[in-house]
Amino acid sequence: MPQLILDTFNLEAAQRRLCTEALDHAGNIVGAAKLLGITRHAMKRRIIKLGITRTRPVQAPAPAPSLSASA
């Protein structure tokens, strides 16, 4: 994981930054929790406590398989 440089000594801001960076790096709560060495429940509590909002990427629907027969 890349090294983080904090702008201030504000503990809440540091926690928010670490959580968001871990979420961005891992892509999900379980992976972010593993990176931070905490349980997924603890990660979820921190997300709620710190007011971190995440938008899930919208996945484009898979193209329908072609029904044409090739000879």
PyMOL commands that set and color helices and strands:
alter all, ss='L'
color gray80, all
select helices_A, chain A and resi 11-26+29-36+40-50
alter helices_A, ss='H'
color red, helices_A
deselect
rebuild
show_as cartoon
